[in-house]
Amino acid sequence: MEITWWGHATCTVEDSGVRLLTDPLFARRLAHLRRRRGAVPPPEAAVADAVLVSHLHSDHLHLPSLARLSPGTRLLVPRGARRAVPGLARVARLRGLAVSEMVPGDAVAVGGAGGGAGGVRVRAVSARHDGRRLPIGPQIAPALGYVIEGSARTYFAGDTGLFDSMAREVGPVDVALLPVGGWGPYLGPGHLDAARAARALAMLAPAAAVPVHWGTYWPIGMDAVRPHEFHAPGEEFVRCALREAPKVTVRVPAHGERVRLP
């Protein structure tokens, strides 16, 4: 089982002959954010059997990045996403994407490329995060995490805060992809920083973990404002995990680096 971290919350998970892509963001700049570390992912990063979108924020559901997907790619999104983001239906129609809306507890099977051997099961789980497209208005679609069940069980948390039932809802996992930072100098509620992500590790008890959602995007003109919040979360997560969950192997890949996990 291999994972490639492309930056922010974007990862390719390869398991049992299946390629899954999480929260694709293939942009040098997004509104007031610019990519400060790591190259924009190459075209092959957009190749996947299925894409998992955790919530509707534009750095996780990014329409121009979804428009780079190959026709026929399966797209898993929170239920209500097409109603909340009208452009999603347009992109899906133009690119021939097969959209499935999900709520916690839903599960779908994703087969290997070309219908060959292999396959995984993708199960949606809840997240504690404000998943609205805009900071105002009703909560139309839930924020989700996903558990990929193949040769390994891999938990992609999306964006979430800690919650008491996390381990019970997620279930046993072998690998955890956990957010440890953000795209600005302060994290609001509904997020994990390095210390809280390490506590999540202690609850989930996977064999291995990879920190994501850090060290990629930063607001333009704010390079000098709390720069440690950009540079430090990955290594801080390693230190905190050693204290909170010493049996968990933590890998911190560079942007674009592929790591093989047991």
Secondary structure per residue as TSV (DSSP state, phi and psi in degrees):
chain	resnum	aa	ss	phi	psi
A	1	M	-	360.0	128.3
A	2	E	E	-126.8	147.2
A	3	I	E	-129.9	132.6
A	4	T	E	-114.8	124.3
A	5	W	E	-96.8	118.5
A	6	W	E	-93.9	-6.3
A	7	G	E	117.9	155.4
A	8	H	T	52.9	-128.8
A	9	A	T	-101.3	16.3
A	10	T	E	-94.1	116.4
A	11	C	E	-136.3	148.9
A	12	T	E	-103.6	125.3
A	13	V	E	-110.3	120.8
A	14	E	E	-112.9	118.3
A	15	D	E	-152.5	130.5
A	16	S	T	56.6	38.5
A	17	G	T	77.7	12.6
A	18	V	E	-119.6	138.9
A	19	R	E	-109.2	121.6
A	20	L	E	-118.7	141.8
A	21	L	E	-120.9	131.1
A	22	T	E	-104.6	135.8
A	23	D	S	35.9	64.3
A	24	P	-	-65.2	129.0
A	25	L	-	-137.2	99.1
A	26	F	-	-111.4	58.5
A	27	A	-	-129.4	142.4
A	28	R	S	-78.2	-30.4
A	29	R	E	-143.0	141.6
A	30	L	E	-137.3	107.6
A	31	A	T	52.7	-118.8
A	32	H	T	-88.8	5.5
A	33	L	E	-103.4	146.5
A	34	R	E	-132.2	151.2
A	35	R	E	-77.6	116.5
A	36	R	-	-101.6	-16.9
A	37	R	S	-143.1	137.2
A	38	G	S	84.5	138.8
A	39	A	-	-71.3	155.4
A	40	V	-	-58.3	133.7
A	41	P	-	-57.0	145.9
A	42	P	-	-73.2	169.6
A	43	P	G	-56.0	-33.8
A	44	E	G	-66.0	-17.4
A	45	A	G	-66.2	-24.2
A	46	A	G	-85.1	0.7
A	47	V	-	-88.5	119.7
A	48	A	-	-157.6	153.6
A	49	D	S	-76.6	-34.9
A	50	A	E	-150.4	150.2
A	51	V	E	-118.9	131.3
A	52	L	E	-106.6	117.5
A	53	V	-	-107.8	122.2
A	54	S	-	-81.9	-36.2
A	55	H	-	-163.3	-178.8
A	56	L	S	-92.7	-4.9
A	57	H	S	-56.4	144.6
A	58	S	T	-69.3	-13.8
A	59	D	T	-88.2	2.6
A	60	H	T	-122.9	-40.9
A	61	L	S	-108.5	90.6
A	62	H	-	-109.6	107.6
A	63	L	H	-59.7	-44.7
A	64	P	H	-59.9	-33.0
A	65	S	H	-71.4	-39.3
A	66	L	H	-63.9	-29.2
A	67	A	T	-69.5	-10.1
A	68	R	T	-90.1	-5.6
A	69	L	S	-72.8	154.2
A	70	S	-	-73.6	147.2
A	71	P	T	-54.9	138.9
A	72	G	T	90.9	-8.5
A	73	T	-	-61.5	136.5
A	74	R	E	-83.3	135.4
A	75	L	E	-123.3	116.7
A	76	L	E	-101.2	124.1
A	77	V	E	-136.5	160.9
A	78	P	E	-62.5	146.2
A	79	R	T	-61.7	132.1
A	80	G	T	99.9	-3.9
A	81	A	H	-63.5	-41.3
A	82	R	H	-66.6	-32.0
A	83	R	H	-74.5	-37.4
A	84	A	H	-79.1	-27.5
A	85	V	-	-125.8	86.9
A	86	P	H	-56.8	-31.4
A	87	G	H	-65.2	-19.5
A	88	L	H	-64.4	-44.3
A	89	A	H	-62.9	-37.0
A	90	R	H	-66.4	-45.8
A	91	V	H	-63.0	-43.3
A	92	A	H	-62.0	-39.4
A	93	R	H	-68.6	-45.0
A	94	L	H	-67.6	-35.0
A	95	R	H	-97.0	-3.4
A	96	G	T	67.6	38.3
A	97	L	-	-85.0	141.7
A	98	A	E	-95.2	103.9
A	99	V	E	-92.8	129.1
A	100	S	E	-120.5	123.6
A	101	E	E	-92.0	138.6
A	102	M	E	-133.3	154.3
A	103	V	-	-127.8	163.0
A	104	P	T	-52.6	133.6
A	105	G	T	101.2	-21.5
A	106	D	-	-70.2	150.3
A	107	A	E	-144.6	145.3
A	108	V	E	-134.8	153.7
A	109	A	E	-97.2	136.8
A	110	V	E	-123.6	119.7
A	111	G	E	-85.7	172.6
A	112	G	-	-70.3	162.0
A	113	A	G	-58.9	134.6
A	114	G	G	71.7	13.6
A	115	G	G	75.2	17.1
A	116	G	-	-78.7	-165.9
A	117	A	S	-67.6	161.8
A	118	G	-	98.1	-172.8
A	119	G	E	141.9	155.8
A	120	V	E	-135.0	166.5
A	121	R	E	-114.1	131.5
A	122	V	E	-113.7	122.5
A	123	R	E	-116.5	131.2
A	124	A	E	-84.9	137.2
A	125	V	E	-128.7	163.3
A	126	S	E	-78.1	157.6
A	127	A	-	-134.2	154.9
A	128	R	-	-105.1	89.3
A	129	H	S	-160.1	145.5
A	130	D	-	-77.3	103.7
A	131	G	-	-96.1	15.7
A	132	R	-	-65.6	149.5
A	133	R	S	-64.1	-41.8
A	134	L	S	-117.6	157.3
A	135	P	S	-72.6	-1.4
A	136	I	S	-125.4	162.3
A	137	G	S	98.9	177.3
A	138	P	-	-74.5	156.7
A	139	Q	-	-83.7	92.0
A	140	I	-	-81.9	-38.5
A	141	A	S	-125.1	138.7
A	142	P	-	-76.1	151.8
A	143	A	-	-79.0	140.4
A	144	L	E	-126.0	156.8
A	145	G	E	-113.8	172.3
A	146	Y	E	-137.4	143.4
A	147	V	E	-114.0	121.6
A	148	I	E	-97.9	118.5
A	149	E	E	-111.0	104.6
A	150	G	S	-135.4	-126.2
A	151	S	S	-67.3	-25.6
A	152	A	S	-128.4	165.7
A	153	R	E	-108.3	113.5
A	154	T	E	-114.6	125.7
A	155	Y	E	-101.7	117.5
A	156	F	E	-102.4	113.9
A	157	A	-	-83.0	-12.8
A	158	G	-	65.0	-129.6
A	159	D	S	-114.1	131.3
A	160	T	-	-161.2	155.2
A	161	G	-	-95.5	172.3
A	162	L	-	-69.0	144.7
A	163	F	-	-146.9	151.2
A	164	D	T	-60.1	-34.7
A	165	S	T	-92.5	14.3
A	166	M	H	-55.5	-53.2
A	167	A	H	-62.9	-39.1
A	168	R	H	-67.5	-42.7
A	169	E	H	-72.0	-39.5
A	170	V	H	-74.1	-39.5
A	171	G	-	82.9	-178.4
A	172	P	S	-64.4	133.4
A	173	V	-	-136.1	155.6
A	174	D	S	-97.6	-33.3
A	175	V	E	-134.1	138.1
A	176	A	E	-123.4	124.7
A	177	L	E	-101.3	105.8
A	178	L	E	-117.7	135.3
A	179	P	E	-70.3	137.2
A	180	V	-	-126.6	-0.3
A	181	G	-	-154.2	-152.0
A	182	G	-	-154.6	-154.7
A	183	W	S	-119.5	16.0
A	184	G	S	-150.5	176.8
A	185	P	S	-73.0	-12.1
A	186	Y	-	-134.7	140.6
A	187	L	-	-102.9	127.8
A	188	G	-	-85.9	-172.0
A	189	P	S	-65.0	157.7
A	190	G	S	80.8	23.5
A	191	H	-	-132.9	158.3
A	192	L	-	-106.1	129.7
A	193	D	-	-96.8	-174.0
A	194	A	H	-60.3	-41.9
A	195	A	H	-68.9	-43.9
A	196	R	H	-69.3	-35.3
A	197	A	H	-64.1	-35.8
A	198	A	H	-66.7	-36.2
A	199	R	H	-66.9	-35.5
A	200	A	H	-61.6	-39.2
A	201	L	H	-58.5	-43.0
A	202	A	H	-62.5	-34.1
A	203	M	H	-73.6	-42.0
A	204	L	H	-82.9	-32.6
A	205	A	-	53.7	52.8
A	206	P	-	-77.6	172.7
A	207	A	S	-78.5	-32.0
A	208	A	E	-145.9	158.9
A	209	A	E	-145.9	150.3
A	210	V	E	-131.2	123.7
A	211	P	E	-78.4	137.4
A	212	V	E	-133.4	179.5
A	213	H	S	61.6	52.3
A	214	W	-	-161.0	158.4
A	215	G	S	61.2	30.1
A	216	T	S	-126.6	-58.2
A	217	Y	E	-110.9	147.5
A	218	W	E	-150.5	146.3
A	219	P	E	-62.1	139.0
A	220	I	T	-61.6	133.7
A	221	G	T	82.6	5.1
A	222	M	-	-118.4	28.8
A	223	D	T	-60.7	-29.7
A	224	A	T	-94.2	0.5
A	225	V	S	-95.3	109.0
A	226	R	S	47.7	53.8
A	227	P	T	-61.5	-22.3
A	228	H	H	-62.8	-26.3
A	229	E	H	-67.9	-20.1
A	230	F	H	-87.5	-46.7
A	231	H	H	-86.3	-30.1
A	232	A	S	-92.9	-22.2
A	233	P	H	-56.9	-36.9
A	234	G	H	-61.7	-52.7
A	235	E	H	-71.6	-31.4
A	236	E	H	-64.0	-37.5
A	237	F	H	-62.2	-40.2
A	238	V	H	-59.0	-46.4
A	239	R	H	-64.4	-44.8
A	240	C	H	-67.6	-37.9
A	241	A	H	-65.7	-36.1
A	242	L	H	-61.8	-32.9
A	243	R	H	-81.3	-44.1
A	244	E	H	-86.5	-33.4
A	245	A	-	-143.4	68.5
A	246	P	T	-64.9	-17.1
A	247	K	T	-84.5	-8.5
A	248	V	S	-87.2	129.6
A	249	T	E	-81.4	122.5
A	250	V	E	-107.7	126.8
A	251	R	-	-113.6	133.6
A	252	V	-	-118.1	88.5
A	253	P	-	-73.9	154.0
A	254	A	-	-76.2	165.3
A	255	H	T	-58.8	128.4
A	256	G	T	82.9	0.8
A	257	E	E	-86.3	137.0
A	258	R	E	-99.6	131.6
A	259	V	E	-122.0	142.0
A	260	R	E	-101.3	129.5
A	261	L	-	-118.6	144.4
A	262	P	-	-71.1	360.0
